[in-house]
Amino acid sequence: MANAIDLHVGKRLRRRRRLLGLTQQQLAESIGIRFQQIQKYECGANRVTASRLYELAVALNVPVNYFFEGLQQAMTPATPGAPANDRDLIAADVLSQKETLELIRAYYKLGERPRRRLLDLAKALQDESTDAA
């Protein structure tokens, strides 16, 4: 059975890999292992050693602590009867969708000025939808 921390690290690994548009095969080759091992890390079936975590961090261009971000919230047991934080649940779900990752990749391929204009457009559309409601 997978440990909750291993599951969290695996989810963060998958999210970053997908955000960069890498396949499991590409990531595995970059650190000299087989793609099946990446699969096992991502689903929490295998624990990532410290040295391997460092190699993954370098390959994915993130600090090692990236894999542990949000762990405290994930490990905090819910208070019985307390409602879950819907915004956190929605944000986590949105970030795992393929369409969201494609949008983020396309956004960062734009230059500085087009990115700023796109962001301004999105904010204006959000304001319009809020006003209409």
C-alpha positions as CSV (number, residue, x, y, z in Angstrom):
1,M,0.0,0.0,0.0
2,A,1.3,3.4,-1.0
3,N,2.3,5.9,1.7
4,A,0.4,9.3,1.6
5,I,3.7,11.2,1.2
6,D,4.8,8.9,-1.7
7,L,1.4,9.6,-3.3
8,H,1.8,13.3,-2.9
9,V,5.4,13.3,-4.3
10,G,4.1,11.2,-7.2
11,K,1.3,13.6,-8.0
12,R,3.7,16.6,-8.0
13,L,6.1,14.6,-10.2
14,R,3.3,13.9,-12.7
15,R,2.0,17.5,-12.7
16,R,5.4,19.0,-13.4
17,R,6.3,16.4,-16.1
18,R,3.0,17.1,-17.9
19,L,3.4,20.9,-17.5
20,L,6.7,20.6,-19.3
21,G,5.1,18.5,-22.0
22,L,7.4,15.5,-21.3
23,T,6.4,11.9,-21.7
24,Q,7.3,9.4,-19.0
25,Q,9.8,7.9,-21.5
26,Q,11.5,11.3,-22.1
27,L,11.8,12.0,-18.4
28,A,13.1,8.5,-17.7
29,E,15.8,8.8,-20.4
30,S,16.9,12.1,-19.1
31,I,17.9,10.5,-15.8
32,G,18.9,7.1,-17.1
33,I,16.0,4.9,-15.9
34,R,13.1,3.0,-17.6
35,F,9.8,4.7,-18.0
36,Q,8.1,2.0,-15.9
37,Q,10.0,3.4,-12.9
38,I,8.5,6.8,-13.6
39,Q,5.1,5.2,-13.7
40,K,5.7,3.6,-10.3
41,Y,6.9,6.8,-8.8
42,E,3.9,8.8,-10.1
43,C,1.3,6.3,-8.7
44,G,3.2,6.0,-5.4
45,A,3.9,2.3,-5.8
46,N,7.7,2.9,-5.5
47,R,9.3,5.4,-3.1
48,V,11.7,7.9,-4.6
49,T,15.1,7.9,-3.0
50,A,16.8,11.2,-2.1
51,S,19.4,10.9,-4.9
52,R,16.7,10.1,-7.5
53,L,14.5,13.0,-6.2
54,Y,17.4,15.3,-6.8
55,E,17.9,14.0,-10.3
56,L,14.2,14.4,-11.0
57,A,14.3,18.0,-9.7
58,V,17.2,18.9,-11.9
59,A,15.6,17.2,-15.0
60,L,12.3,19.1,-14.3
61,N,14.0,22.3,-13.4
62,V,12.5,22.7,-9.9
63,P,14.0,22.8,-6.4
64,V,13.7,19.5,-4.5
65,N,11.2,21.0,-2.1
66,Y,8.7,21.5,-5.0
67,F,7.7,17.8,-4.6
68,F,6.7,18.5,-1.0
69,E,4.8,21.8,-1.5
70,G,1.2,21.4,-0.2
71,L,2.1,18.3,1.8
72,Q,1.2,19.8,5.1
73,Q,-2.4,20.5,3.9
74,A,-2.7,17.1,2.3
75,M,-1.5,15.4,5.5
76,T,-3.8,17.4,7.9
77,P,-6.7,15.2,8.8
78,A,-10.1,16.8,8.0
79,T,-12.1,17.8,11.1
80,P,-15.2,15.5,11.2
81,G,-18.2,17.5,10.0
82,A,-16.1,20.4,8.6
83,P,-16.7,21.2,4.9
84,A,-13.8,20.7,2.5
85,N,-12.3,23.8,1.1
86,D,-14.0,23.8,-2.3
87,R,-11.6,26.3,-3.9
88,D,-8.6,24.1,-3.1
89,L,-10.4,21.0,-4.4
90,I,-11.4,22.8,-7.6
91,A,-7.9,24.3,-8.1
92,A,-6.3,20.8,-7.8
93,D,-8.8,19.3,-10.2
94,V,-8.3,22.1,-12.8
95,L,-4.5,21.8,-12.7
96,S,-4.7,18.1,-13.4
97,Q,-6.7,18.6,-16.6
98,K,-4.9,18.2,-19.9
99,E,-6.6,21.3,-21.4
100,T,-5.2,23.4,-18.5
101,L,-1.7,22.2,-19.0
102,E,-1.9,22.8,-22.8
103,L,-3.1,26.4,-22.1
104,I,-0.3,27.0,-19.6
105,R,2.3,25.7,-22.1
106,A,0.9,27.9,-24.9
107,Y,0.8,30.9,-22.6
108,Y,4.5,30.6,-21.7
109,K,5.5,30.2,-25.3
110,L,4.2,33.7,-26.0
111,G,6.4,36.8,-25.6
112,E,6.1,39.1,-22.6
113,R,3.7,41.6,-24.2
114,P,1.3,39.1,-25.7
115,R,1.2,37.3,-22.4
116,R,0.3,40.5,-20.6
117,R,-2.4,41.3,-23.1
118,L,-3.9,37.8,-22.8
119,L,-3.9,38.0,-19.0
120,D,-5.7,41.4,-19.3
121,L,-8.2,39.9,-21.6
122,A,-8.9,37.0,-19.3
123,K,-9.4,39.3,-16.3
124,A,-11.8,41.5,-18.4
125,L,-13.8,38.4,-19.3
126,Q,-13.9,37.3,-15.7
127,D,-15.1,40.8,-14.7
128,E,-17.9,40.6,-17.3
129,S,-19.0,37.2,-16.2
130,T,-19.1,38.3,-12.5
131,D,-21.1,41.4,-13.5
132,A,-23.6,39.3,-15.5
133,A,-24.2,37.0,-12.5
